[in-house]
Amino acid sequence: MAKRALISVSDKSGVVEFAKGLVDLGFEIISTGGTAKALTEAGLNVIAVSDITGFPECLDGRVKTLHPKIHAGILAMRSNEEHMEQIKELGVDTIDVVAINLYPFKETIMKDGVTLAEAIENIDIGGPTMIRAAAKNYQDVAVVVDPADYQKVIDEYKANGEVSKDTKFELAYKVFEHTASYDTLISTYLRKQIGKELFPKNLSLTYEKVQDMRYGENPHQLGVFYKEVGKAEGTLAAAKQLHGKELSYNNINDANGALELVKEFDEPTVVASKHANPCGVGSGDDIYQAYMRAYEGDPVSIFGGIIAANREIDAKTAEEMSKIFLEIIIAPSFSSEALEILTRKKNIRLLELPTISKKMSVNDFDMKRVMGGLLVQQRDVELYDEENWKVVTDKTPTAQEIEDMKFAWKVVKHTKSNGIAVAKNNMSLGQGPGQTNRVMAARIALDYAGDRAKGAVLASDAFFPFPDCVEEAAKAGITAIIQPGGSVNDQLSIDECNKHGIAMVFVGMRHFKH
């Protein structure tokens, strides 16, 4: 009896060649719908599913393959005498190869303006059932869901007259990986349509591999970059690399820190980042002025850093950038002159991200993997509510100090805790990130700022538990401080500010970043 292959695919790339290869090996082809049409038009003889089942396709094609004569042919275990006797009595022929990929649910929901009805109609029913059945019976059936595996199946049949058990087991694994991702996309989409259950009882996530990396955080660790399925506007996953070698694990992590901070600004702004912490931030009338302020904010740390800019990089700015070693520049676009200048440096990576200013949603999950579990929270998209600002000192901040405090607050929000930021005139002057005590973070930030701290403002991502940070700020010449407030020792810090004539504002919102 001739071997049989059931082929029914949405993605028809390579399917004609695959079917021809099977026919040359003596297979009969069973098919349905658009696949049957494509194979017939290619000159192949195709057995219609309805000819096997004796039952016509119905309900607009919703019911085609859900029939015992199909599923028994897939699930019958060849080594089980009772199975083989039963299918013989029932007039069922075995199916040896199942090649199916599913209705394009992902592609459907990614279309602009897609309706719920359209999405539902692209939920495959028969396809997952057949490939799961074939994968369960992998000892006897080769099941193919990825066109990249077509040639492997053909080659093994040509060489050995069958597909090896190891290959069939690997193909079966791919089925369940495929259906798990498919079902996760559906459940995630439907959960968003309901709009109520932000944190479901069981959380399933699906990501697609973007690239393998030479290594992870360190050379002895393997690393991979996966992207979230869906519209990745405004994220690194959507960026187009114009120049330079592949991004590393650390490049992507650090660049993400710069990207998150630059999204806080609407005016022309440049963020320089090192180890996912800002090391220079500048805003200006144009991107050149913004870059120069970011550079001058910390000309030492910016070396080997990552730049995120929210305006096109022009030739003048590119000339300045080319004077130092930068790992990455991310921008919405680059002028042709800027590209000509920057691409002279072979090691710099240039990433074009037209949607760089797109804000993230509060309900975009922010996740951290811990041993044995996953921490999931809403994204911190808020900055402050100016109506909740409270001046708590005798001195009221000037209009300029208020503008400087707003700038510094954006910077410190994206500085690892304990974090301190010093700023003045749309320019960061020093950051103290990730310290185990706040006074040390203040000292580091003020040390970077040096004499420029005189007349500048200081921002703290969380409250001062003691007045020691105010003491350090006063020594450096800080004139205004912005912090959340909420410590039992708030009054001590307020008194210390009053002692030195420093204005202090409580915003009532902290921004821990771990």
C-alpha positions as CSV (number, residue, x, y, z in Angstrom):
1,M,0.0,0.0,0.0
2,A,1.3,3.5,-0.9
3,K,2.4,5.8,1.9
4,R,0.1,8.8,2.4
5,A,0.8,12.4,3.3
6,L,-1.8,14.9,4.5
7,I,-0.8,18.4,3.5
8,S,-2.9,21.5,4.4
9,V,-1.0,24.7,5.0
10,S,-1.6,28.4,5.4
11,D,2.0,29.3,4.7
12,K,2.5,27.7,1.3
13,S,6.2,28.5,0.9
14,G,8.0,25.4,-0.4
15,V,4.9,23.2,-0.2
16,V,4.7,22.4,-3.9
17,E,8.3,21.3,-4.0
18,F,7.8,19.3,-0.8
19,A,4.7,17.5,-2.2
20,K,6.5,16.8,-5.5
21,G,9.4,15.3,-3.5
22,L,6.9,13.0,-1.7
23,V,5.2,12.0,-4.9
24,D,8.6,11.1,-6.4
25,L,9.1,8.8,-3.3
26,G,5.8,7.1,-4.1
27,F,3.4,9.0,-1.7
28,E,-0.2,9.8,-2.3
29,I,-1.2,13.3,-1.3
30,I,-4.3,14.1,0.6
31,S,-5.2,17.8,0.8
32,T,-8.0,20.3,1.1
33,G,-9.0,23.9,0.4
34,G,-6.4,26.3,-0.9
35,T,-3.5,23.8,-0.5
36,A,-5.2,21.3,-2.7
37,K,-5.8,24.0,-5.3
38,A,-2.2,25.0,-5.3
39,L,-0.9,21.4,-5.6
40,T,-3.4,20.6,-8.4
41,E,-2.4,23.7,-10.3
42,A,1.2,22.5,-10.0
43,G,0.2,19.3,-11.8
44,L,0.0,17.0,-8.9
45,N,-2.7,14.4,-8.3
46,V,-4.4,15.2,-5.0
47,I,-7.0,13.1,-3.0
48,A,-9.6,15.4,-1.5
49,V,-10.2,15.0,2.2
50,S,-13.9,14.6,1.5
51,D,-13.1,11.6,-0.8
52,I,-11.5,10.0,2.2
53,T,-14.2,10.8,4.8
54,G,-17.2,10.4,2.5
55,F,-18.4,13.6,4.1
56,P,-18.4,17.0,2.4
57,E,-16.7,20.1,3.8
58,C,-19.3,22.2,5.6
59,L,-20.0,25.3,7.7
60,D,-17.9,27.5,5.4
61,G,-15.0,25.1,5.6
62,R,-15.0,25.0,9.4
63,V,-15.4,21.2,9.3
64,K,-13.2,19.3,6.9
65,T,-10.7,17.0,8.7
66,L,-12.5,16.4,12.0
67,H,-13.4,12.8,11.1
68,P,-12.4,9.3,12.3
69,K,-11.1,8.3,8.9
70,I,-8.5,11.1,9.2
71,H,-7.7,10.8,12.8
72,A,-7.7,7.1,13.0
73,G,-5.3,7.0,10.1
74,I,-2.9,9.3,12.0
75,L,-3.3,7.9,15.5
76,A,-3.2,4.1,14.7
77,M,-0.1,2.6,16.3
78,R,1.5,0.4,13.7
79,S,3.0,-1.9,16.3
80,N,-0.3,-2.5,18.0
81,E,-2.1,-5.4,16.3
82,E,-5.5,-4.4,17.7
83,H,-5.2,-0.9,16.3
84,M,-4.2,-2.2,12.9
85,E,-7.0,-4.8,12.9
86,Q,-9.6,-2.1,13.9
87,I,-8.6,0.3,11.1
88,K,-8.7,-2.5,8.6
89,E,-12.2,-3.4,9.6
90,L,-13.2,0.3,9.5
91,G,-11.7,0.8,6.0
92,V,-9.2,3.4,7.3
93,D,-5.8,3.8,5.6
94,T,-2.8,5.0,7.6
95,I,-1.3,8.5,7.1
96,D,2.5,8.6,7.4
97,V,3.3,12.3,7.0
98,V,1.2,15.3,8.2
99,A,2.3,18.7,7.0
100,I,0.2,21.5,8.5
101,N,0.7,25.0,9.6
102,L,-2.1,26.9,11.2
103,Y,-4.5,29.7,10.3
104,P,-2.6,33.0,10.5
105,F,-4.0,34.2,13.8
106,K,-0.9,36.3,14.6
107,E,-0.8,38.0,11.3
108,T,-4.5,38.7,11.6
109,I,-4.4,40.4,15.0
110,M,-1.4,42.5,13.9
111,K,-3.4,44.2,11.2
112,D,-4.7,47.7,11.8
113,G,-8.4,47.8,12.5
114,V,-8.9,44.0,12.8
115,T,-12.2,43.1,14.3
116,L,-12.9,40.5,17.0
117,A,-14.9,38.5,14.5
118,E,-12.0,38.4,12.1
119,A,-9.7,37.3,14.8
120,I,-12.0,34.6,16.0
121,E,-12.5,33.3,12.4
122,N,-8.7,32.8,12.2
123,I,-8.5,30.5,15.2
124,D,-7.6,27.1,13.8
125,I,-9.5,24.0,15.1
126,G,-8.8,21.1,12.8
127,G,-5.1,22.0,12.3
128,P,-4.0,21.8,15.9
129,T,-6.0,18.6,16.5
130,M,-4.3,16.9,13.6
131,I,-0.7,18.0,14.4
132,R,-1.2,17.1,18.0
133,A,-2.5,13.7,17.1
134,A,0.5,13.2,14.7
135,A,2.9,14.3,17.3
136,K,1.4,12.0,19.9
137,N,2.0,9.1,17.4
138,Y,5.5,10.4,16.4
139,Q,6.9,6.8,16.3
140,D,4.9,6.2,13.2
141,V,4.1,9.7,11.7
142,A,6.4,12.5,10.6
143,V,4.6,15.7,11.4
144,V,5.9,19.0,9.9
145,V,4.8,22.5,11.0
146,D,7.8,24.4,9.8
147,P,8.6,24.7,6.1
148,A,12.3,24.7,7.0
149,D,12.0,21.0,7.8
150,Y,10.5,19.9,4.5
151,Q,13.9,19.1,3.0
152,K,15.1,17.1,6.0
153,V,12.1,14.8,5.7
154,I,12.6,14.4,2.0
155,D,16.3,13.7,2.4
156,E,15.8,11.0,5.1
157,Y,13.1,9.3,3.1
158,K,15.5,9.2,0.1
159,A,18.4,8.0,2.2
160,N,16.7,5.5,4.4
161,G,13.2,4.9,3.2
162,E,11.8,6.5,6.4
163,V,12.3,9.4,8.8
164,S,14.4,8.4,11.8
165,K,12.8,8.1,15.2
166,D,15.0,10.9,16.5
167,T,14.0,13.3,13.8
168,K,10.3,12.4,14.2
169,F,10.6,13.1,18.0
170,E,12.2,16.5,17.3
171,L,9.4,17.3,14.8
172,A,6.8,16.3,17.5
173,Y,8.5,18.6,20.0
174,K,8.2,21.4,17.5
175,V,4.4,20.8,17.2
176,F,3.8,21.4,20.9
177,E,6.1,24.4,20.9
178,H,4.0,25.7,18.0
179,T,0.6,25.0,19.5
180,A,1.6,26.4,22.9
181,S,2.7,29.6,21.3
182,Y,-0.5,29.7,19.1
183,D,-2.8,29.2,22.1
184,T,-0.9,31.7,24.1
185,L,-1.4,34.3,21.4
186,I,-5.2,33.6,21.4
187,S,-5.6,33.7,25.2
188,T,-3.5,36.9,25.4
189,Y,-5.6,38.6,22.7
190,L,-8.9,37.5,24.3
191,R,-7.8,38.6,27.7
192,K,-7.0,42.1,26.3
193,Q,-10.4,42.2,24.7
194,I,-12.1,41.5,28.0
195,G,-9.9,44.2,29.5
196,K,-10.4,43.2,33.1
197,E,-8.0,40.5,34.2
198,L,-4.6,42.2,34.1
199,F,-2.9,39.4,36.1
200,P,-4.5,36.0,35.1
201,K,-4.4,33.0,37.4
202,N,-2.0,31.2,34.9
203,L,0.3,33.4,32.9
204,S,1.5,32.1,29.6
205,L,3.9,34.2,27.4
206,T,5.2,33.7,23.9
207,Y,8.2,35.3,22.4
208,E,10.0,34.9,19.0
209,K,13.7,34.5,18.7
210,V,15.4,37.5,17.1
211,Q,19.0,36.4,17.3
212,D,21.5,34.1,19.0
213,M,24.3,36.0,20.7
214,R,28.0,35.2,20.9
215,Y,27.5,35.1,24.7
216,G,25.3,36.5,27.5
217,E,26.3,39.0,30.2
218,N,29.7,37.3,30.4
219,P,31.6,35.1,27.9
220,H,30.9,31.9,29.9
221,Q,27.1,32.4,29.6
222,L,25.0,31.7,26.5
223,G,22.6,34.4,25.4
224,V,19.6,34.9,23.1
225,F,17.4,37.9,22.2
226,Y,13.6,37.2,22.0
227,K,11.0,39.7,21.0
228,E,7.5,40.0,22.2
229,V,5.0,38.9,19.6
230,G,2.9,41.8,18.3
231,K,3.5,45.3,17.3
232,A,6.8,46.3,18.8
233,E,6.6,50.0,18.0
234,G,8.9,52.2,20.0
235,T,11.0,49.2,21.2
236,L,14.5,47.9,20.3
237,A,12.8,44.9,18.7
238,A,11.4,47.3,16.1
239,A,14.7,49.0,15.4
240,K,16.4,48.6,12.0
241,Q,20.2,48.3,12.3
242,L,21.9,50.4,9.6
243,H,25.5,49.8,10.5
244,G,27.9,47.9,12.7
245,K,28.2,44.4,14.1
246,E,25.5,42.5,15.9
247,L,24.2,43.8,19.2
248,S,25.3,41.9,22.3
249,Y,23.3,41.0,25.3
250,N,24.7,43.9,27.3
251,N,24.2,46.3,24.4
252,I,20.5,45.5,24.3
253,N,20.0,45.7,28.0
254,D,21.9,49.0,28.2
255,A,20.2,50.5,25.1
256,N,16.8,49.7,26.6
257,G,17.7,51.9,29.6
258,A,18.6,54.8,27.4
259,L,15.4,54.3,25.3
260,E,13.1,54.2,28.4
261,L,14.5,57.5,29.6
262,V,14.5,59.4,26.3
263,K,10.7,58.6,26.0
264,E,10.1,60.9,29.0
265,F,11.0,64.0,26.9
266,D,9.1,65.7,24.1
267,E,11.7,68.4,23.4
268,P,14.9,67.5,21.5
269,T,16.8,65.3,23.9
270,V,19.9,63.0,24.0
271,V,20.4,60.3,26.6
272,A,23.8,58.8,27.1
273,S,23.7,55.5,29.0
274,K,26.2,53.2,30.6
275,H,25.3,49.8,32.2
276,A,21.6,50.8,31.8
277,N,22.1,54.0,33.9
278,P,22.1,57.5,32.5
279,C,25.5,59.1,32.4
280,G,24.6,62.2,30.5
281,V,21.2,63.7,29.6
282,G,20.7,66.9,27.7
283,S,17.7,68.8,26.1
284,G,18.0,71.8,23.8
285,D,16.5,73.8,21.0
286,D,17.9,71.2,18.5
287,I,19.6,67.8,18.7
288,Y,23.1,69.2,18.4
289,Q,22.6,71.4,21.5
290,A,21.0,68.4,23.3
291,Y,23.9,66.1,22.5
292,M,26.5,68.7,23.6
293,R,24.7,69.1,26.9
294,A,24.6,65.3,27.3
295,Y,28.3,65.0,26.5
296,E,29.3,67.8,28.7
297,G,27.3,66.4,31.6
298,D,29.8,63.6,32.0
299,P,32.5,63.5,29.2
300,V,34.3,60.6,30.9
301,S,31.5,58.2,31.4
302,I,29.9,58.7,28.0
303,F,33.0,57.1,26.3
304,G,32.0,53.7,25.2
305,G,28.4,54.5,26.1
306,I,25.0,54.2,24.3
307,I,23.2,57.2,22.8
308,A,19.4,57.5,22.4
309,A,18.1,60.6,20.6
310,N,14.5,61.6,19.9
311,R,15.3,63.7,16.7
312,E,17.1,62.9,13.5
313,I,20.9,62.9,13.7
314,D,22.2,65.6,11.4
315,A,25.8,66.1,10.1
316,K,26.8,68.6,12.7
317,T,25.8,66.3,15.5
318,A,27.3,63.3,13.8
319,E,30.7,65.1,13.5
320,E,30.7,65.7,17.3
321,M,29.6,62.1,18.0
322,S,32.4,60.7,15.8
323,K,35.0,62.3,18.0
324,I,34.6,59.7,20.7
325,F,34.0,56.0,20.8
326,L,30.3,55.2,21.2
327,E,28.8,51.7,21.1
328,I,25.4,52.5,19.8
329,I,23.4,55.4,18.5
330,I,19.6,55.0,18.4
331,A,17.6,57.7,16.6
332,P,14.4,58.1,14.6
333,S,16.5,58.7,11.5
334,F,19.9,59.8,10.3
335,S,20.5,62.3,7.5
336,S,22.5,61.0,4.6
337,E,25.4,63.2,5.6
338,A,25.3,61.9,9.2
339,L,25.3,58.3,7.9
340,E,28.3,59.0,5.7
341,I,30.2,60.5,8.7
342,L,29.3,57.8,11.3
343,T,29.7,54.8,9.1
344,R,33.4,55.6,8.8
345,K,33.7,54.1,12.2
346,K,33.2,50.3,11.6
347,N,32.4,49.3,15.2
348,I,29.6,51.8,15.9
349,R,26.1,50.4,15.7
350,L,23.5,52.7,14.2
351,L,19.8,51.8,15.0
352,E,17.0,53.6,13.2
353,L,13.7,53.6,15.2
354,P,11.1,56.0,13.7
355,T,8.7,55.3,16.6
356,I,11.3,56.1,19.3
357,S,9.0,58.6,21.1
358,K,6.1,56.2,21.3
359,K,5.1,55.9,25.0
360,M,4.6,52.6,26.7
361,S,1.3,51.5,28.2
362,V,1.0,51.1,32.0
363,N,-0.3,47.6,31.3
364,D,2.7,46.5,29.3
365,F,4.2,43.9,31.7
366,D,7.4,44.8,33.4
367,M,8.9,41.4,34.5
368,K,11.9,40.2,36.4
369,R,12.9,36.5,36.6
370,V,13.8,35.2,40.0
371,M,14.8,31.7,41.0
372,G,11.7,29.6,40.9
373,G,9.3,32.4,39.8
374,L,8.5,35.5,37.9
375,L,7.8,39.0,39.3
376,V,5.2,40.8,37.1
377,Q,4.1,44.4,37.5
378,Q,2.6,47.3,35.6
379,R,5.1,49.4,33.8
380,D,6.1,52.6,35.7
381,V,4.8,55.2,33.1
382,E,3.8,57.9,35.5
383,L,6.2,60.7,36.4
384,Y,4.4,62.9,38.9
385,D,1.1,64.7,39.4
386,E,2.0,68.4,39.6
387,E,-1.1,69.1,41.6
388,N,0.4,67.0,44.4
389,W,3.6,68.9,44.5
390,K,4.1,70.4,47.9
391,V,6.7,73.0,48.8
392,V,7.7,72.0,52.4
393,T,10.4,74.6,53.1
394,D,10.5,78.3,53.9
395,K,12.1,79.0,50.6
396,T,9.9,78.6,47.5
397,P,11.7,77.4,44.4
398,T,12.1,79.8,41.5
399,A,10.6,79.1,38.1
400,Q,14.0,78.1,36.8
401,E,14.5,75.7,39.7
402,I,11.1,74.1,39.1
403,E,12.1,73.5,35.5
404,D,15.4,72.0,36.6
405,M,13.6,69.8,39.1
406,K,11.3,68.5,36.5
407,F,14.3,67.6,34.3
408,A,16.2,66.0,37.2
409,W,13.1,64.0,38.2
410,K,12.9,62.4,34.8
411,V,16.6,61.4,35.0
412,V,16.4,60.0,38.5
413,K,13.3,58.0,37.7
414,H,15.5,55.9,35.3
415,T,18.6,55.8,37.6
416,K,19.0,52.6,39.6
417,S,18.1,52.8,43.3
418,N,19.3,54.2,45.5
419,G,19.5,57.0,42.9
420,I,20.4,60.7,43.0
421,A,20.5,63.0,40.0
422,V,21.9,66.6,39.9
423,A,20.9,68.9,37.0
424,K,20.7,72.5,35.8
425,N,19.6,74.2,32.6
426,N,18.4,71.1,30.8
427,M,21.5,69.2,31.5
428,S,22.4,66.4,33.9
429,L,25.5,67.1,35.9
430,G,26.0,63.9,37.9
431,Q,24.2,60.7,38.8
432,G,24.7,58.5,41.8
433,P,23.1,55.1,40.8
434,G,22.6,51.8,42.6
435,Q,24.1,52.5,46.0
436,T,23.3,50.7,49.2
437,N,22.8,54.0,51.0
438,R,21.4,57.2,49.8
439,V,24.1,59.5,51.2
440,M,26.7,57.7,49.2
441,A,24.6,58.0,46.0
442,A,24.4,61.8,46.8
443,R,28.1,62.1,47.3
444,I,28.8,60.3,44.0
445,A,26.4,62.5,42.0
446,L,27.7,65.7,43.6
447,D,31.3,64.7,43.1
448,Y,30.6,64.2,39.4
449,A,28.9,67.6,39.3
450,G,31.8,69.3,41.1
451,D,31.7,73.1,41.0
452,R,28.8,73.0,38.6
453,A,26.6,71.8,41.5
454,K,26.4,75.4,42.7
455,G,23.0,76.7,41.9
456,A,21.9,73.3,40.6
457,V,19.0,71.1,41.8
458,L,19.1,67.6,43.3
459,A,16.5,64.8,42.8
460,S,16.2,61.6,44.9
461,D,14.1,58.6,43.7
462,A,12.9,58.0,47.2
463,F,12.7,59.8,50.5
464,F,15.6,60.9,52.7
465,P,15.6,58.7,55.9
466,F,18.1,61.2,57.4
467,P,19.1,64.8,56.8
468,D,22.6,63.8,55.8
469,C,21.8,64.0,52.1
470,V,20.7,67.6,52.6
471,E,24.0,68.3,54.4
472,E,25.9,67.0,51.4
473,A,23.7,69.0,49.0
474,A,24.3,72.2,51.0
475,K,28.1,71.7,51.0
476,A,28.0,71.4,47.2
477,G,25.8,74.5,46.7
478,I,22.5,72.9,45.7
479,T,19.7,75.4,45.9
480,A,16.6,73.1,45.5
481,I,15.7,69.5,46.1
482,I,12.9,67.3,44.7
483,Q,12.0,64.0,46.4
484,P,8.9,61.9,47.2
485,G,8.7,62.6,50.9
486,G,7.1,60.2,53.3
487,S,9.9,59.5,55.8
488,V,9.3,59.6,59.5
489,N,12.3,62.0,59.5
490,D,10.9,64.3,56.9
491,Q,10.9,67.2,59.3
492,L,14.6,66.8,60.0
493,S,15.3,67.1,56.3
494,I,13.0,70.1,56.0
495,D,14.7,71.8,59.0
496,E,18.1,71.1,57.4
497,C,17.0,72.7,54.1
498,N,15.7,75.7,56.0
499,K,19.0,76.0,57.8
500,H,20.8,76.3,54.5
501,G,18.2,78.2,52.5
502,I,17.4,75.3,50.2
503,A,14.0,74.9,48.6
504,M,12.5,71.4,48.8
505,V,9.5,69.9,47.0
506,F,7.7,66.7,47.9
507,V,6.0,65.0,44.9
508,G,4.3,62.1,46.8
509,M,5.5,59.5,44.3
510,R,8.7,57.4,44.4
511,H,10.5,55.7,41.5
512,F,12.5,52.7,42.8
513,K,14.3,51.0,40.0
514,H,16.0,47.7,40.8
